[in-house]
């Protein structure tokens, strides 16, 4: 999520920091430093959460539309040219070259669209291969 919104969040964070410094400085001139400091922290928190909230709402809505919800059984297939996802809502596929992929400590994270993430845990059930074989097969075309 942070990766796809890095510019907006960075600029927003810099603006919040600048406004907080000005606010605390102005209140410090009136001997209200603690009030300024605490209120700046509260307003900065609210501002940052409002920047992230709309993206999170869109992300949840898209994942629900695809069928990636709690306790849903999903099937992920990665071929040489296609990333396929089968959920209770249907089957979806994307060209593999457009799917972003990250390794994590607990599995693999696929991003076939900007507002859609598919996490494959290393503890998932694999039919014909282990997680390590799956990971190596998925990363082989990327690393060559």
C-alpha atoms as a printed R data frame, in Angstrom:
    type eleno elety resid chain resno       x       y       z
1   ATOM     1    CA   UNK     A     1   0.000   0.000   0.000
2   ATOM     2    CA   UNK     A     2   2.744   2.433   0.927
3   ATOM     3    CA   UNK     A     3   4.699   1.537  -2.189
4   ATOM     4    CA   UNK     A     4   1.899   2.598  -4.546
5   ATOM     5    CA   UNK     A     5   1.215   5.896  -2.724
6   ATOM     6    CA   UNK     A     6   4.743   6.944  -1.830
7   ATOM     7    CA   UNK     A     7   4.625  10.362  -3.551
8   ATOM     8    CA   UNK     A     8   1.283  11.406  -2.106
9   ATOM     9    CA   UNK     A     9   2.175  10.187   1.384
10  ATOM    10    CA   UNK     A    10   5.634  11.798   1.280
11  ATOM    11    CA   UNK     A    11   4.332  15.198   0.190
12  ATOM    12    CA   UNK     A    12   1.473  14.973   2.674
13  ATOM    13    CA   UNK     A    13   3.879  14.056   5.472
14  ATOM    14    CA   UNK     A    14   6.178  16.972   4.661
15  ATOM    15    CA   UNK     A    15   3.195  19.335   4.629
16  ATOM    16    CA   UNK     A    16   1.979  17.983   7.979
17  ATOM    17    CA   UNK     A    17   5.449  18.387   9.503
18  ATOM    18    CA   UNK     A    18   5.764  21.962   8.218
19  ATOM    19    CA   UNK     A    19   2.303  22.926   9.462
20  ATOM    20    CA   UNK     A    20   2.977  21.280  12.827
21  ATOM    21    CA   UNK     A    21   6.224  23.221  13.273
22  ATOM    22    CA   UNK     A    22   4.493  26.490  12.411
23  ATOM    23    CA   UNK     A    23   1.571  25.697  14.727
24  ATOM    24    CA   UNK     A    24   3.781  24.718  17.677
25  ATOM    25    CA   UNK     A    25   6.029  27.743  17.106
26  ATOM    26    CA   UNK     A    26   3.084  30.128  16.980
27  ATOM    27    CA   UNK     A    27   1.574  28.714  20.184
28  ATOM    28    CA   UNK     A    28   5.003  28.677  21.873
29  ATOM    29    CA   UNK     A    29   5.151  32.444  21.351
30  ATOM    30    CA   UNK     A    30   1.985  32.644  23.471
31  ATOM    31    CA   UNK     A    31   3.426  30.343  26.180
32  ATOM    32    CA   UNK     A    32   1.267  27.416  25.057
33  ATOM    33    CA   UNK     A    33   4.004  25.079  23.854
34  ATOM    34    CA   UNK     A    34   2.510  21.893  25.365
35  ATOM    35    CA   UNK     A    35  -0.937  22.662  23.952
36  ATOM    36    CA   UNK     A    36   0.617  23.246  20.532
37  ATOM    37    CA   UNK     A    37   2.711  20.099  20.707
38  ATOM    38    CA   UNK     A    38  -0.173  17.823  21.714
39  ATOM    39    CA   UNK     A    39  -2.656  19.382  19.286
40  ATOM    40    CA   UNK     A    40  -0.098  19.181  16.454
41  ATOM    41    CA   UNK     A    41   0.361  15.463  17.138
42  ATOM    42    CA   UNK     A    42  -3.405  14.894  17.120
43  ATOM    43    CA   UNK     A    43  -3.972  16.896  13.917
44  ATOM    44    CA   UNK     A    44  -1.025  15.203  12.197
45  ATOM    45    CA   UNK     A    45  -2.385  11.783  13.103
46  ATOM    46    CA   UNK     A    46  -5.836  12.673  11.811
47  ATOM    47    CA   UNK     A    47  -4.372  14.145   8.614
48  ATOM    48    CA   UNK     A    48  -2.198  11.127   7.908
49  ATOM    49    CA   UNK     A    49  -5.049   8.696   8.560
50  ATOM    50    CA   UNK     A    50  -7.305  10.651   6.213
51  ATOM    51    CA   UNK     A    51  -4.656  10.390   3.469
52  ATOM    52    CA   UNK     A    52  -4.495   6.604   3.875
53  ATOM    53    CA   UNK     A    53  -8.210   5.967   4.496
54  ATOM    54    CA   UNK     A    54  -9.453   6.487   0.933
55  ATOM    55    CA   UNK     A    55  -6.838   4.127  -0.492
56  ATOM    56    CA   UNK     A    56  -7.662   1.464   2.105
57  ATOM    57    CA   UNK     A    57 -11.383   1.759   1.324
58  ATOM    58    CA   UNK     A    58 -10.734   1.339  -2.428
59  ATOM    59    CA   UNK     A    59  -8.422  -1.599  -1.738
60  ATOM    60    CA   UNK     A    60 -10.999  -3.391   0.429
61  ATOM    61    CA   UNK     A    61 -13.747  -2.753  -2.110
62  ATOM    62    CA   UNK     A    62 -11.650  -4.147  -4.989
63  ATOM    63    CA   UNK     A    63 -10.580  -7.206  -2.995
64  ATOM    64    CA   UNK     A    64 -14.204  -7.899  -2.041
65  ATOM    65    CA   UNK     A    65 -15.288  -7.570  -5.698
66  ATOM    66    CA   UNK     A    66 -12.673 -10.125  -6.741
67  ATOM    67    CA   UNK     A    67 -13.616 -12.455  -3.881
68  ATOM    68    CA   UNK     A    68 -10.557 -12.095  -1.671
69  ATOM    69    CA   UNK     A    69 -12.379 -12.055   1.658
70  ATOM    70    CA   UNK     A    70 -11.811 -13.778   4.987
71  ATOM    71    CA   UNK     A    71 -12.141 -17.578   4.922
72  ATOM    72    CA   UNK     A    72 -12.461 -17.711   1.112
73  ATOM    73    CA   UNK     A    73 -10.741 -20.621  -0.589
74  ATOM    74    CA   UNK     A    74  -8.688 -19.343  -3.500
75  ATOM    75    CA   UNK     A    75  -6.505 -20.988  -6.098
76  ATOM    76    CA   UNK     A    76  -3.432 -19.249  -7.517
77  ATOM    77    CA   UNK     A    77  -1.753 -20.438 -10.687
78  ATOM    78    CA   UNK     A    78   1.374 -18.883 -12.117
79  ATOM    79    CA   UNK     A    79   2.281 -19.879 -15.661
80  ATOM    80    CA   UNK     A    80   4.924 -18.480 -17.992
81  ATOM    81    CA   UNK     A    81   2.583 -15.838 -19.404
82  ATOM    82    CA   UNK     A    82  -0.407 -15.625 -17.028
83  ATOM    83    CA   UNK     A    83  -1.142 -15.064 -13.355
84  ATOM    84    CA   UNK     A    84  -4.489 -16.749 -12.628
85  ATOM    85    CA   UNK     A    85  -6.631 -16.361  -9.545
86  ATOM    86    CA   UNK     A    86  -9.739 -18.444  -8.900
87  ATOM    87    CA   UNK     A    87 -12.011 -17.213  -6.096
88  ATOM    88    CA   UNK     A    88 -15.666 -17.772  -5.144
89  ATOM    89    CA   UNK     A    89 -16.494 -14.769  -7.381
90  ATOM    90    CA   UNK     A    90 -14.921 -16.270 -10.505
91  ATOM    91    CA   UNK     A    91 -11.647 -16.701 -12.303
92  ATOM    92    CA   UNK     A    92  -9.365 -13.769 -13.073
93  ATOM    93    CA   UNK     A    93  -6.131 -13.614 -15.034
94  ATOM    94    CA   UNK     A    94  -3.464 -11.025 -15.781
95  ATOM    95    CA   UNK     A    95  -0.360 -11.043 -17.984
96  ATOM    96    CA   UNK     A    96   2.527 -12.140 -15.767
97  ATOM    97    CA   UNK     A    97   4.753  -9.276 -16.956
98  ATOM    98    CA   UNK     A    98   2.308  -6.753 -15.448
99  ATOM    99    CA   UNK     A    99   2.126  -8.464 -12.043
100 ATOM   100    CA   UNK     A   100   4.413  -6.991  -9.386
101 ATOM   101    CA   UNK     A   101   5.923  -9.477  -6.977
102 ATOM   102    CA   UNK     A   102   7.571  -9.152  -3.558
103 ATOM   103    CA   UNK     A   103   9.151 -11.712  -1.248
104 ATOM   104    CA   UNK     A   104   8.244 -11.433   2.417
105 ATOM   105    CA   UNK     A   105   9.274 -13.392   5.484
106 ATOM   106    CA   UNK     A   106   5.963 -15.249   5.452
107 ATOM   107    CA   UNK     A   107   5.349 -15.786   1.740
108 ATOM   108    CA   UNK     A   108   4.919 -13.989  -1.573
109 ATOM   109    CA   UNK     A   109   2.887 -10.879  -2.327
110 ATOM   110    CA   UNK     A   110   1.478 -10.475  -5.843
111 ATOM   111    CA   UNK     A   111   0.011  -7.189  -7.119
112 ATOM   112    CA   UNK     A   112  -1.760  -7.795 -10.434
113 ATOM   113    CA   UNK     A   113  -3.431  -4.362 -10.245
114 ATOM   114    CA   UNK     A   114  -2.622  -1.180  -8.305
115 ATOM   115    CA   UNK     A   115  -5.575  -1.770  -5.929
116 ATOM   116    CA   UNK     A   116  -5.334  -5.558  -5.611
117 ATOM   117    CA   UNK     A   117  -2.921  -7.676  -3.591
118 ATOM   118    CA   UNK     A   118  -2.766 -11.470  -3.364
119 ATOM   119    CA   UNK     A   119  -0.679 -12.954  -0.549
120 ATOM   120    CA   UNK     A   120   0.492 -16.563  -0.836
121 ATOM   121    CA   UNK     A   121   1.621 -17.813   2.559
122 ATOM   122    CA   UNK     A   122   4.441 -20.317   2.839
123 ATOM   123    CA   UNK     A   123   1.985 -22.391   4.904
124 ATOM   124    CA   UNK     A   124  -0.567 -22.564   2.073
125 ATOM   125    CA   UNK     A   125  -1.593 -25.921   0.650
126 ATOM   126    CA   UNK     A   126   0.402 -26.711  -2.493
127 ATOM   127    CA   UNK     A   127  -0.823 -29.600  -4.662
128 ATOM   128    CA   UNK     A   128   2.172 -30.563  -6.767
129 ATOM   129    CA   UNK     A   129   5.111 -28.672  -5.293
130 ATOM   130    CA   UNK     A   130   6.449 -27.191  -2.084
131 ATOM   131    CA   UNK     A   131   6.461 -23.481  -1.314
132 ATOM   132    CA   UNK     A   132  10.194 -23.317  -2.047
133 ATOM   133    CA   UNK     A   133   9.701 -24.889  -5.490
134 ATOM   134    CA   UNK     A   134   6.789 -22.533  -6.176
135 ATOM   135    CA   UNK     A   135   8.866 -19.511  -5.150
136 ATOM   136    CA   UNK     A   136  11.818 -20.552  -7.313
137 ATOM   137    CA   UNK     A   137   9.542 -21.214 -10.295
138 ATOM   138    CA   UNK     A   138   7.830 -17.844  -9.899
139 ATOM   139    CA   UNK     A   139  11.083 -15.899  -9.590
140 ATOM   140    CA   UNK     A   140  12.973 -17.794 -12.292
141 ATOM   141    CA   UNK     A   141  11.571 -15.734 -15.226
142 ATOM   142    CA   UNK     A   142  12.024 -12.491 -13.274
143 ATOM   143    CA   UNK     A   143  15.678 -13.084 -12.392
144 ATOM   144    CA   UNK     A   144  16.814 -14.242 -15.863
